[in-house]
Amino acid sequence: IVSMGAIRMHGGRIVLGETLERMVSPETALSTESVLVHGITPSECADKPSIGSVLGELEQFCAGSVLVGHFLSLDLAVLNRERRKASCSPLGNPAVDTWRLHQWIRQQTDPAARDYGDDSERDLFAIARKQYIPVSNAHNALGDAFITAQLFQRFLRTLPQLGVRTLKELLK
């Protein structure tokens, strides 16, 4: 982990003034591939705090919220592994994975599901582009969170037409 980013949503509205962005000093040396993907160099994160010291900020930011992410199980596995190392319990927030939600929408026969792409579009940025969401700051944690929030907004507009009208129905 070299950075964390989160953005708050209230209902279907993105709250741009309520974000969390932290760079952390990674436990292992950054590879060339990592630098190319994230655009974060070793010198940029060398003097940053450890992941263990910022986990509490993330927990506080997310308290009482539904977590939304793309391939979220991967992020939660890494975060919860770090939380266990820091003697913290796993995050217990309800969660929605935009990839799984995208797959579910695509399987629906309603015309509202028509423009959700095909199986070849798996990554966040390809799906976002299909929904006319501009992709910039790719693989920057806060930028990815913003793109994910916009994608989730698009899905929220479609869900009522597919019979999903409440948070309980969405989480099911």
N, CA and C atoms as an extended XYZ file, in Angstrom:
516
Properties=species:S:1:pos:R:3:atomname:S:1:resname:S:1:resid:I:1 pbc="F F F"
N         0.861       -1.179        0.000 N   ILE     1
C         0.000        0.000        0.000 CA  ILE     1
C         0.896        1.227        0.000 C   ILE     1
N         0.682        2.110       -0.962 N   VAL     2
C         1.418        3.370       -1.006 CA  VAL     2
C         0.492        4.569       -0.827 C   VAL     2
N        -0.812        4.356       -1.043 N   SER     3
C        -1.747        5.456       -0.831 CA  SER     3
C        -3.140        4.912       -0.558 C   SER     3
N        -3.920        5.745        0.124 N   MET     4
C        -5.327        5.435        0.394 CA  MET     4
C        -6.133        6.642       -0.041 C   MET     4
N        -7.306        6.390       -0.586 N   GLY     5
C        -8.182        7.487       -0.956 CA  GLY     5
C        -9.627        7.082       -0.780 C   GLY     5
N       -10.411        8.000       -0.265 N   ALA     6
C       -11.840        7.759       -0.074 CA  ALA     6
C       -12.577        9.076       -0.262 C   ALA     6
N       -13.793        8.963       -0.734 N   ILE     7
C       -14.640       10.136       -0.922 CA  ILE     7
C       -16.025        9.789       -0.392 C   ILE     7
N       -16.619       10.714        0.300 N   ARG     8
C       -17.917       10.473        0.920 CA  ARG     8
C       -19.044       10.743       -0.078 C   ARG     8
N       -20.068        9.903        0.044 N   MET     9
C       -21.306       10.111       -0.699 CA  MET     9
C       -22.444       10.165        0.315 C   MET     9
N       -23.406       11.018        0.063 N   HIS    10
C       -24.653       11.053        0.837 CA  HIS    10
C       -25.748       10.700       -0.147 C   HIS    10
N       -26.345        9.521        0.031 N   GLY    11
C       -27.298        9.052       -0.967 CA  GLY    11
C       -26.554        8.874       -2.274 C   GLY    11
N       -27.035        9.482       -3.309 N   GLY    12
C       -26.385        9.395       -4.606 CA  GLY    12
C       -25.515       10.599       -4.922 C   GLY    12
N       -25.277       11.459       -3.939 N   ARG    13
C       -24.522       12.690       -4.160 CA  ARG    13
C       -23.089       12.533       -3.652 C   ARG    13
N       -22.132       12.881       -4.504 N   ILE    14
C       -20.719       12.873       -4.126 CA  ILE    14
C       -20.427       14.174       -3.393 C   ILE    14
N       -19.810       14.063       -2.228 N   VAL    15
C       -19.474       15.242       -1.426 CA  VAL    15
C       -17.987       15.529       -1.634 C   VAL    15
N       -17.703       16.438       -2.554 N   LEU    16
C       -16.316       16.694       -2.933 CA  LEU    16
C       -15.470       17.227       -1.788 C   LEU    16
N       -16.073       17.912       -0.837 N   GLY    17
C       -15.316       18.468        0.275 CA  GLY    17
C       -15.019       17.481        1.375 C   GLY    17
N       -15.508       16.252        1.262 N   GLU    18
C       -15.284       15.252        2.307 CA  GLU    18
C       -14.515       14.075        1.713 C   GLU    18
N       -13.201       14.201        1.759 N   THR    19
C       -12.332       13.165        1.201 CA  THR    19
C       -11.255       12.797        2.216 C   THR    19
N       -10.660       11.654        1.983 N   LEU    20
C        -9.500       11.215        2.753 CA  LEU    20
C        -8.460       10.772        1.739 C   LEU    20
N        -7.287       11.349        1.842 N   GLU    21
C        -6.193       10.935        0.963 CA  GLU    21
C        -4.911       10.921        1.785 C   GLU    21
N        -4.271        9.771        1.819 N   ARG    22
C        -3.041        9.616        2.575 CA  ARG    22
C        -2.042        8.796        1.765 C   ARG    22
N        -0.839        9.308        1.684 N   MET    23
C         0.267        8.508        1.154 CA  MET    23
C         0.922        7.849        2.352 C   MET    23
N         1.390        6.640        2.155 N   VAL    24
C         2.055        5.912        3.232 CA  VAL    24
C         3.382        5.365        2.741 C   VAL    24
N         4.252        5.136        3.685 N   SER    25
C         5.538        4.535        3.373 CA  SER    25
C         5.325        3.033        3.240 C   SER    25
N         5.582        2.474        2.070 N   PRO    26
C         5.334        1.036        1.892 CA  PRO    26
C         6.323        0.198        2.696 C   PRO    26
N         5.882       -1.008        3.046 N   GLU    27
C         6.726       -1.919        3.825 CA  GLU    27
C         7.813       -2.559        2.974 C   GLU    27
N         7.591       -2.590        1.671 N   THR    28
C         8.586       -3.163        0.764 CA  THR    28
C         8.969       -2.117       -0.269 C   THR    28
N        10.103       -2.326       -0.911 N   ALA    29
C        10.570       -1.389       -1.932 CA  ALA    29
C         9.589       -1.364       -3.108 C   ALA    29
N         9.387       -0.183       -3.663 N   LEU    30
C         8.507       -0.054       -4.822 CA  LEU    30
C         9.209       -0.595       -6.064 C   LEU    30
N         8.486       -1.402       -6.807 N   SER    31
C         9.036       -1.943       -8.049 CA  SER    31
C         8.836       -0.934       -9.170 C   SER    31
N         9.556       -1.137      -10.236 N   THR    32
C         9.391       -0.284      -11.416 CA  THR    32
C         7.951       -0.334      -11.907 C   THR    32
N         7.355       -1.533      -11.902 N   GLU    33
C         5.978       -1.697      -12.356 CA  GLU    33
C         5.016       -0.895      -11.479 C   GLU    33
N         5.243       -0.911      -10.175 N   SER    34
C         4.387       -0.175       -9.252 CA  SER    34
C         4.472        1.320       -9.515 C   SER    34
N         5.674        1.818       -9.728 N   VAL    35
C         5.861        3.244      -10.013 CA  VAL    35
C         5.139        3.618      -11.298 C   VAL    35
N         5.218        2.754      -12.311 N   LEU    36
C         4.538        3.036      -13.574 CA  LEU    36
C         3.022        3.028      -13.415 C   LEU    36
N         2.485        2.110      -12.606 N   VAL    37
C         1.036        2.021      -12.411 CA  VAL    37
C         0.512        3.189      -11.596 C   VAL    37
N         1.152        3.465      -10.458 N   HIS    38
C         0.622        4.459       -9.527 CA  HIS    38
C         1.192        5.851       -9.727 C   HIS    38
N         2.338        5.953      -10.387 N   GLY    39
C         2.955        7.255      -10.569 CA  GLY    39
C         3.545        7.814       -9.282 C   GLY    39
N         3.737        6.956       -8.288 N   ILE    40
C         4.302        7.389       -7.014 CA  ILE    40
C         5.712        6.822       -6.920 C   ILE    40
N         6.684        7.702       -6.737 N   THR    41
C         8.072        7.273       -6.674 CA  THR    41
C         8.487        7.010       -5.226 C   THR    41
N         9.550        6.227       -5.029 N   PRO    42
C        10.013        5.951       -3.668 CA  PRO    42
C        10.295        7.219       -2.857 C   PRO    42
N        10.848        8.245       -3.489 N   SER    43
C        11.164        9.473       -2.748 CA  SER    43
C         9.903       10.203       -2.279 C   SER    43
N         8.798       10.041       -3.006 N   GLU    44
C         7.547       10.715       -2.619 CA  GLU    44
C         6.909       10.104       -1.378 C   GLU    44
N         7.181        8.849       -1.116 N   CYS    45
C         6.547        8.211        0.038 CA  CYS    45
C         7.531        7.825        1.136 C   CYS    45
N         8.794        8.162        0.958 N   ALA    46
C         9.826        7.763        1.913 CA  ALA    46
C         9.581        8.322        3.312 C   ALA    46
N         9.135        9.556        3.419 N   ASP    47
C         8.966       10.168        4.741 CA  ASP    47
C         7.515       10.143        5.227 C   ASP    47
N         6.685        9.338        4.581 N   LYS    48
C         5.267        9.253        4.960 CA  LYS    48
C         5.086        8.267        6.106 C   LYS    48
N         3.953        8.354        6.799 N   PRO    49
C         3.710        7.431        7.914 CA  PRO    49
C         3.483        6.006        7.411 C   PRO    49
N         3.579        5.055        8.319 N   SER    50
C         3.315        3.657        7.972 CA  SER    50
C         1.809        3.458        7.805 C   SER    50
N         1.436        2.390        7.123 N   ILE    51
C         0.019        2.092        6.938 CA  ILE    51
C        -0.671        1.889        8.286 C   ILE    51
N         0.014        1.255        9.212 N   GLY    52
C        -0.576        1.002       10.523 CA  GLY    52
C        -0.970        2.272       11.256 C   GLY    52
N        -0.235        3.352       11.017 N   SER    53
C        -0.531        4.595       11.731 CA  SER    53
C        -1.671        5.396       11.116 C   SER    53
N        -2.109        5.047        9.915 N   VAL    54
C        -3.223        5.793        9.300 CA  VAL    54
C        -4.504        4.965        9.183 C   VAL    54
N        -4.449        3.702        9.588 N   LEU    55
C        -5.636        2.850        9.508 CA  LEU    55
C        -6.799        3.401       10.334 C   LEU    55
N        -6.489        3.986       11.477 N   GLY    56
C        -7.533        4.558       12.331 CA  GLY    56
C        -8.260        5.712       11.646 C   GLY    56
N        -7.529        6.515       10.870 N   GLU    57
C        -8.158        7.617       10.130 CA  GLU    57
C        -9.162        7.077        9.116 C   GLU    57
N        -8.762        6.015        8.431 N   LEU    58
C        -9.667        5.415        7.450 CA  LEU    58
C       -10.899        4.855        8.144 C   LEU    58
N       -10.699        4.159        9.252 N   GLU    59
C       -11.825        3.597        9.984 CA  GLU    59
C       -12.780        4.696       10.446 C   GLU    59
N       -12.230        5.783       10.950 N   GLN    60
C       -13.056        6.895       11.419 CA  GLN    60
C       -13.807        7.537       10.247 C   GLN    60
N       -13.125        7.709        9.114 N   PHE    61
C       -13.754        8.313        7.938 CA  PHE    61
C       -14.918        7.460        7.445 C   PHE    61
N       -14.758        6.144        7.522 N   CYS    62
C       -15.768        5.218        6.991 CA  CYS    62
C       -16.820        4.792        8.016 C   CYS    62
N       -16.684        5.242        9.243 N   ALA    63
C       -17.600        4.808       10.305 CA  ALA    63
C       -19.054        5.077        9.915 C   ALA    63
N       -19.881        4.048       10.067 N   GLY    64
C       -21.307        4.180        9.786 CA  GLY    64
C       -21.662        4.251        8.315 C   GLY    64
N       -20.720        3.976        7.448 N   SER    65
C       -20.948        4.096        6.005 CA  SER    65
C       -20.918        2.741        5.320 C   SER    65
N       -21.531        2.701        4.156 N   VAL    66
C       -21.412        1.556        3.264 CA  VAL    66
C       -20.161        1.794        2.424 C   VAL    66
N       -19.279        0.824        2.365 N   LEU    67
C       -18.082        0.940        1.542 CA  LEU    67
C       -18.437        0.560        0.112 C   LEU    67
N       -17.932        1.331       -0.838 N   VAL    68
C       -18.139        1.045       -2.252 CA  VAL    68
C       -16.769        1.033       -2.910 C   VAL    68
N       -16.508        0.016       -3.708 N   GLY    69
C       -15.238       -0.068       -4.408 CA  GLY    69
C       -15.354       -1.003       -5.597 C   GLY    69
N       -14.348       -0.980       -6.447 N   HIS    70
C       -14.314       -1.830       -7.630 CA  HIS    70
C       -13.338       -2.965       -7.351 C   HIS    70
N       -13.781       -4.207       -7.462 N   PHE    71
C       -13.043       -5.384       -7.006 CA  PHE    71
C       -12.701       -5.182       -5.529 C   PHE    71
N       -13.703       -4.793       -4.779 N   LEU    72
C       -13.560       -4.373       -3.390 CA  LEU    72
C       -12.973       -5.459       -2.494 C   LEU    72
N       -13.244       -6.710       -2.791 N   SER    73
C       -12.739       -7.773       -1.920 CA  SER    73
C       -11.209       -7.750       -1.852 C   SER    73
N       -10.560       -7.379       -2.932 N   LEU    74
C        -9.097       -7.287       -2.935 CA  LEU    74
C        -8.634       -6.187       -1.982 C   LEU    74
N        -9.224       -4.997       -2.085 N   ASP    75
C        -8.843       -3.892       -1.206 CA  ASP    75
C        -9.120       -4.224        0.257 C   ASP    75
N       -10.282       -4.822        0.519 N   LEU    76
C       -10.627       -5.161        1.900 CA  LEU    76
C        -9.686       -6.230        2.465 C   LEU    76
N        -9.297       -7.177        1.642 N   ALA    77
C        -8.367       -8.212        2.105 CA  ALA    77
C        -7.032       -7.581        2.516 C   ALA    77
N        -6.520       -6.671        1.709 N   VAL    78
C        -5.250       -6.021        2.025 CA  VAL    78
C        -5.394       -5.140        3.268 C   VAL    78
N        -6.453       -4.329        3.325 N   LEU    79
C        -6.661       -3.465        4.487 CA  LEU    79
C        -6.847       -4.270        5.765 C   LEU    79
N        -7.644       -5.320        5.686 N   ASN    80
C        -7.891       -6.119        6.885 CA  ASN    80
C        -6.654       -6.900        7.313 C   ASN    80
N        -5.810       -7.285        6.390 N   ARG    81
C        -4.534       -7.912        6.746 CA  ARG    81
C        -3.682       -6.917        7.538 C   ARG    81
N        -3.639       -5.671        7.057 N   GLU    82
C        -2.878       -4.636        7.760 CA  GLU    82
C        -3.508       -4.317        9.115 C   GLU    82
N        -4.828       -4.356        9.184 N   ARG    83
C        -5.509       -4.099       10.461 CA  ARG    83
C        -5.184       -5.202       11.470 C   ARG    83
N        -5.141       -6.455       11.018 N   ARG    84
C        -4.778       -7.558       11.916 CA  ARG    84
C        -3.353       -7.382       12.440 C   ARG    84
N        -2.432       -6.964       11.552 N   LYS    85
C        -1.044       -6.724       11.975 CA  LYS    85
C        -0.988       -5.652       13.061 C   LYS    85
N        -1.887       -4.687       12.988 N   ALA    86
C        -1.930       -3.589       13.960 CA  ALA    86
C        -2.843       -3.921       15.142 C   ALA    86
N        -3.225       -5.178       15.276 N   SER    87
C        -4.108       -5.660       16.357 CA  SER    87
C        -5.473       -4.986       16.349 C   SER    87
N        -5.971       -4.686       15.163 N   CYS    88
C        -7.308       -4.112       15.000 CA  CYS    88
C        -8.227       -5.164       14.390 C   CYS    88
N        -9.499       -5.056       14.670 N   SER    89
C       -10.459       -5.973       14.066 CA  SER    89
C       -10.711       -5.562       12.614 C   SER    89
N       -11.169       -6.488       11.795 N   PRO    90
C       -11.460       -6.165       10.396 CA  PRO    90
C       -12.561       -5.107       10.295 C   PRO    90
N       -12.545       -4.365        9.200 N   LEU    91
C       -13.627       -3.418        8.954 CA  LEU    91
C       -14.923       -4.207        8.825 C   LEU    91
N       -15.948       -3.791        9.514 N   GLY    92
C       -17.216       -4.521        9.498 CA  GLY    92
C       -18.311       -3.820        8.716 C   GLY    92
N       -17.938       -2.812        7.960 N   ASN    93
C       -18.930       -2.055        7.208 CA  ASN    93
C       -19.604       -2.912        6.143 C   ASN    93
N       -20.898       -2.650        5.904 N   PRO    94
C       -21.501       -3.268        4.724 CA  PRO    94
C       -20.775       -2.747        3.485 C   PRO    94
N       -20.759       -3.533        2.431 N   ALA    95
C       -19.964       -3.160        1.264 CA  ALA    95
C       -20.676       -3.508       -0.038 C   ALA    95
N       -20.409       -2.696       -1.049 N   VAL    96
C       -20.941       -2.906       -2.404 CA  VAL    96
C       -19.764       -2.861       -3.365 C   VAL    96
N       -19.650       -3.886       -4.175 N   ASP    97
C       -18.588       -3.970       -5.172 CA  ASP    97
C       -19.165       -3.554       -6.519 C   ASP    97
N       -18.632       -2.484       -7.108 N   THR    98
C       -19.172       -2.005       -8.388 CA  THR    98
C       -18.955       -3.006       -9.515 C   THR    98
N       -17.917       -3.841       -9.421 N   TRP    99
C       -17.726       -4.874      -10.453 CA  TRP    99
C       -18.855       -5.901      -10.380 C   TRP    99
N       -19.148       -6.376       -9.167 N   ARG   100
C       -20.230       -7.358       -9.012 CA  ARG   100
C       -21.572       -6.736       -9.378 C   ARG   100
N       -21.769       -5.475       -9.024 N   LEU   101
C       -23.005       -4.786       -9.367 CA  LEU   101
C       -23.122       -4.647      -10.886 C   LEU   101
N       -22.028       -4.327      -11.535 N   HIS   102
C       -22.004       -4.237      -13.000 CA  HIS   102
C       -22.382       -5.582      -13.621 C   HIS   102
N       -21.798       -6.656      -13.105 N   GLN   103
C       -22.122       -7.991      -13.621 CA  GLN   103
C       -23.614       -8.285      -13.451 C   GLN   103
N       -24.161       -7.984      -12.292 N   TRP   104
C       -25.579       -8.249      -12.015 CA  TRP   104
C       -26.467       -7.445      -12.956 C   TRP   104
N       -26.166       -6.175      -13.134 N   ILE   105
C       -26.973       -5.337      -14.035 CA  ILE   105
C       -26.943       -5.908      -15.445 C   ILE   105
N       -25.758       -6.313      -15.904 N   ARG   106
C       -25.624       -6.867      -17.256 CA  ARG   106
C       -26.484       -8.111      -17.461 C   ARG   106
N       -26.740       -8.876      -16.406 N   GLN   107
C       -27.521      -10.110      -16.519 CA  GLN   107
C       -29.022       -9.861      -16.575 C   GLN   107
N       -29.438       -8.639      -16.316 N   GLN   108
C       -30.866       -8.335      -16.317 CA  GLN   108
C       -31.363       -8.175      -17.751 C   GLN   108
N       -32.618       -8.518      -17.968 N   THR   109
C       -33.185       -8.443      -19.321 CA  THR   109
C       -33.859       -7.101      -19.596 C   THR   109
N       -34.019       -6.289      -18.592 N   ASP   110
C       -34.656       -4.984      -18.746 CA  ASP   110
C       -33.829       -4.104      -19.690 C   ASP   110
N       -34.484       -3.314      -20.562 N   PRO   111
C       -33.743       -2.414      -21.453 CA  PRO   111
C       -32.813       -1.448      -20.707 C   PRO   111
N       -33.077       -1.178      -19.433 N   ALA   112
C       -32.219       -0.286      -18.650 CA  ALA   112
C       -30.810       -0.853      -18.502 C   ALA   112
N       -30.657       -2.163      -18.678 N   ALA   113
C       -29.351       -2.811      -18.515 CA  ALA   113
C       -28.587       -2.912      -19.828 C   ALA   113
N       -29.164       -2.435      -20.889 N   ARG   114
C       -28.621       -2.621      -22.237 CA  ARG   114
C       -27.216       -2.042      -22.426 C   ARG   114
N       -26.917       -0.887      -21.867 N   ASP   115
C       -25.663       -0.191      -22.157 CA  ASP   115
C       -24.573       -0.430      -21.118 C   ASP   115
N       -24.506       -1.629      -20.595 N   TYR   116
C       -23.521       -1.891      -19.554 CA  TYR   116
C       -22.355       -2.752      -20.016 C   TYR   116
N       -22.100       -2.795      -21.311 N   GLY   117
C       -20.901       -3.433      -21.821 CA  GLY   117
C       -20.957       -4.948      -21.834 C   GLY   117
N       -19.800       -5.544      -21.995 N   ASP   118
C       -19.698       -6.998      -22.064 CA  ASP   118
C       -18.627       -7.488      -21.092 C   ASP   118
N       -18.400       -8.784      -21.094 N   ASP   119
C       -17.453       -9.381      -20.153 CA  ASP   119
C       -16.014       -8.919      -20.357 C   ASP   119
N       -15.681       -8.425      -21.535 N   SER   120
C       -14.307       -7.993      -21.764 CA  SER   120
C       -13.998       -6.706      -21.009 C   SER   120
N       -15.016       -5.998      -20.582 N   GLU   121
C       -14.815       -4.752      -19.840 CA  GLU   121
C       -14.899       -5.052      -18.355 C   GLU   121
N       -13.755       -5.314      -17.770 N   ARG   122
C       -13.715       -5.692      -16.359 CA  ARG   122
C       -13.152       -4.586      -15.487 C   ARG   122
N       -12.187       -3.847      -16.002 N   ASP   123
C       -11.532       -2.879      -15.135 CA  ASP   123
C       -12.365       -1.603      -14.984 C   ASP   123
N       -12.108       -0.937      -13.900 N   LEU   124
C       -12.854        0.266      -13.538 CA  LEU   124
C       -12.884        1.281      -14.665 C   LEU   124
N       -11.746        1.513      -15.304 N   PHE   125
C       -11.655        2.583      -16.284 CA  PHE   125
C       -12.422        2.260      -17.565 C   PHE   125
N       -12.401        1.014      -18.011 N   ALA   126
C       -13.159        0.624      -19.201 CA  ALA   126
C       -14.657        0.768      -18.945 C   ALA   126
N       -15.106        0.333      -17.778 N   ILE   127
C       -16.533        0.442      -17.446 CA  ILE   127
C       -16.920        1.901      -17.277 C   ILE   127
N       -16.054        2.686      -16.657 N   ALA   128
C       -16.332        4.117      -16.488 CA  ALA   128
C       -16.460        4.806      -17.845 C   ALA   128
N       -15.556        4.506      -18.752 N   ARG   129
C       -15.632        5.121      -20.091 CA  ARG   129
C       -16.942        4.748      -20.790 C   ARG   129
N       -17.380        3.505      -20.615 N   LYS   130
C       -18.637        3.057      -21.218 CA  LYS   130
C       -19.814        3.880      -20.676 C   LYS   130
N       -19.674        4.381      -19.443 N   GLN   131
C       -20.718        5.197      -18.822 CA  GLN   131
C       -20.440        6.695      -18.990 C   GLN   131
N       -19.513        7.043      -19.896 N   TYR   132
C       -19.184        8.440      -20.221 CA  TYR   132
C       -18.615        9.194      -19.024 C   TYR   132
N       -17.865        8.493      -18.207 N   ILE   133
C       -17.182        9.108      -17.076 CA  ILE   133
C       -15.743        9.371      -17.508 C   ILE   133
N       -15.310       10.631      -17.452 N   PRO   134
C       -13.924       10.914      -17.839 CA  PRO   134
C       -12.945       10.244      -16.877 C   PRO   134
N       -11.912        9.657      -17.427 N   VAL   135
C       -10.917        8.953      -16.616 CA  VAL   135
C        -9.633        9.770      -16.627 C   VAL   135
N        -9.275       10.267      -15.442 N   SER   136
C        -7.998       10.960      -15.259 CA  SER   136
C        -7.476       10.565      -13.892 C   SER   136
N        -6.227       10.821      -13.638 N   ASN   137
C        -5.591       10.413      -12.383 CA  ASN   137
C        -5.778        8.918      -12.129 C   ASN   137
N        -5.730        8.130      -13.199 N   ALA   138
C        -5.915        6.688      -13.056 CA  ALA   138
C        -4.840        6.113      -12.143 C   ALA   138
N        -5.257        5.261      -11.250 N   HIS   139
C        -4.417        4.564      -10.282 CA  HIS   139
C        -3.862        5.490       -9.202 C   HIS   139
N        -4.441        6.654       -9.076 N   ASN   140
C        -4.215        7.500       -7.911 CA  ASN   140
C        -5.376        7.160       -6.987 C   ASN   140
N        -5.114        6.875       -5.724 N   ALA   141
C        -6.154        6.341       -4.839 CA  ALA   141
C        -7.389        7.236       -4.769 C   ALA   141
N        -7.198        8.540       -4.595 N   LEU   142
C        -8.358        9.419       -4.512 CA  LEU   142
C        -9.028        9.553       -5.884 C   LEU   142
N        -8.250        9.600       -6.952 N   GLY   143
C        -8.820        9.657       -8.299 CA  GLY   143
C        -9.646        8.420       -8.607 C   GLY   143
N        -9.138        7.254       -8.227 N   ASP   144
C        -9.882        6.010       -8.424 CA  ASP   144
C       -11.174        6.011       -7.602 C   ASP   144
N       -11.107        6.540       -6.382 N   ALA   145
C       -12.303        6.614       -5.533 CA  ALA   145
C       -13.350        7.520       -6.177 C   ALA   145
N       -12.915        8.619       -6.772 N   PHE   146
C       -13.846        9.541       -7.421 CA  PHE   146
C       -14.495        8.894       -8.647 C   PHE   146
N       -13.713        8.191       -9.441 N   ILE   147
C       -14.257        7.491      -10.611 CA  ILE   147
C       -15.246        6.416      -10.158 C   ILE   147
N       -14.898        5.684       -9.111 N   THR   148
C       -15.791        4.653       -8.582 CA  THR   148
C       -17.088        5.261       -8.081 C   THR   148
N       -17.008        6.402       -7.405 N   ALA   149
C       -18.211        7.079       -6.904 CA  ALA   149
C       -19.109        7.510       -8.065 C   ALA   149
N       -18.520        8.015       -9.131 N   GLN   150
C       -19.318        8.408      -10.294 CA  GLN   150
C       -19.971        7.196      -10.952 C   GLN   150
N       -19.232        6.099      -11.032 N   LEU   151
C       -19.796        4.877      -11.600 CA  LEU   151
C       -20.956        4.388      -10.738 C   LEU   151
N       -20.772        4.416       -9.439 N   PHE   152
C       -21.837        4.014       -8.523 CA  PHE   152
C       -23.065        4.905       -8.698 C   PHE   152
N       -22.862        6.196       -8.920 N   GLN   153
C       -23.994        7.092       -9.191 CA  GLN   153
C       -24.784        6.612      -10.402 C   GLN   153
N       -24.084        6.241      -11.464 N   ARG   154
C       -24.767        5.760      -12.678 CA  ARG   154
C       -25.589        4.519      -12.360 C   ARG   154
N       -24.999        3.610      -11.589 N   PHE   155
C       -25.704        2.383      -11.239 CA  PHE   155
C       -26.931        2.695      -10.390 C   PHE   155
N       -26.805        3.634       -9.466 N   LEU   156
C       -27.936        3.988       -8.603 CA  LEU   156
C       -29.130        4.489       -9.409 C   LEU   156
N       -28.862        5.156      -10.515 N   ARG   157
C       -29.966        5.645      -11.369 CA  ARG   157
C       -30.688        4.501      -12.074 C   ARG   157
N       -29.983        3.437      -12.360 N   THR   158
C       -30.545        2.297      -13.083 CA  THR   158
C       -31.255        1.311      -12.163 C   THR   158
N       -30.776        1.163      -10.951 N   LEU   159
C       -31.268        0.117      -10.053 CA  LEU   159
C       -32.777        0.135       -9.804 C   LEU   159
N       -33.414        1.292       -9.599 N   PRO   160
C       -34.867        1.251       -9.362 CA  PRO   160
C       -35.642        0.610      -10.521 C   PRO   160
N       -35.178        0.821      -11.743 N   GLN   161
C       -35.827        0.212      -12.902 CA  GLN   161
C       -35.672       -1.306      -12.907 C   GLN   161
N       -34.686       -1.788      -12.151 N   LEU   162
C       -34.409       -3.225      -12.079 CA  LEU   162
C       -34.938       -3.835      -10.785 C   LEU   162
N       -35.734       -3.057      -10.041 N   GLY   163
C       -36.370       -3.573       -8.835 CA  GLY   163
C       -35.595       -3.389       -7.552 C   GLY   163
N       -34.478       -2.672       -7.590 N   VAL   164
C       -33.671       -2.436       -6.385 CA  VAL   164
C       -33.928       -0.999       -5.953 C   VAL   164
N       -34.687       -0.848       -4.851 N   ARG   165
C       -35.105        0.492       -4.434 CA  ARG   165
C       -34.603        0.906       -3.054 C   ARG   165
N       -34.070       -0.044       -2.291 N   THR   166
C       -33.610        0.274       -0.942 CA  THR   166
C       -32.170       -0.203       -0.755 C   THR   166
N       -31.530        0.331        0.261 N   LEU   167
C       -30.178       -0.107        0.589 CA  LEU   167
C       -30.171       -1.591        0.949 C   LEU   167
N       -31.173       -2.030        1.674 N   LYS   168
C       -31.246       -3.443        2.034 CA  LYS   168
C       -31.297       -4.324        0.786 C   LYS   168
N       -32.090       -3.922       -0.201 N   GLU   169
C       -32.169       -4.688       -1.449 CA  GLU   169
C       -30.838       -4.660       -2.193 C   GLU   169
N       -30.163       -3.522       -2.168 N   LEU   170
C       -28.873       -3.402       -2.831 CA  LEU   170
C       -27.834       -4.308       -2.178 C   LEU   170
N       -27.799       -4.306       -0.865 N   LEU   171
C       -26.810       -5.131       -0.157 CA  LEU   171
C       -27.075       -6.616       -0.311 C   LEU   171
N       -28.337       -6.963       -0.529 N   LYS   172
C       -28.695       -8.376       -0.739 CA  LYS   172
C       -28.184       -8.843       -2.080 C   LYS   172
